[in-house]
């Protein structure tokens, strides 16, 4: 299974175990221009109709607040739910939440950063570059399709080092060279 999906599943599962946090504040800090060239794909960010979107520069805490808002919505719509099971995009979700609760809360599920959204016209090319970056740094991976890869044989690098390589490559390829 793709490690990225496992990480996403773990984040969502942990958010389901904690207390539901209030929805994130509408006050969002903006980035000041640093003179760094931003990929043209970010300029064409689509309208998300109010659905939250993750950003490449978000902290884990900021991401967790968005996932907690989704979990809080689910708990509000189906307060008797428990358990775990398959959810959106292969992640884990509380299995006992009704399909109706999932439909009602769909707009609270955070979208991926635009740079890593499969709807972005440059995504497939950039994903290929990301896989090349991973391999150039010692990970043995094979691209299975845009947005997915699998290990090519036994991994000799420790897990924490592989995670760091993944983060660095994503920032370099999708984050406009920012580290």
C-alpha angles and dihedrals in degrees: 000000000000110000090220090061091048091053091048090049092051092050092050093044092051091049090053091054096052130069115285109258124214116263114279118271117264087229103100121182114236127218119243117229110265097182091253112139111246117214113258089238090071092057091062096054108159125235108268097197093233096309110136117250126203117232128216091238097051121123119233088251092056091049091048091055090057092049090046090054089055091048091048090052091051092048090050093051095043110018095173096061124124139161137048135267145136118322142167117337093359095302123131121259135173101282097208095061107109121248086241091059090050091051093047092049099040092107090058094058107104116244117224119263108284090243089060098038114116087222090065107102092224095047099097093050092045092048089055089052089049091055089048089051091051091052093045089058096052104271115128105221138149123209108237096181136329106302096019139077137166134207117269102217131318116344117231097185119088116253095248090053091049090051090051091050090050092051093046093049092047091052093047096046104031100021097061094255094306116144 
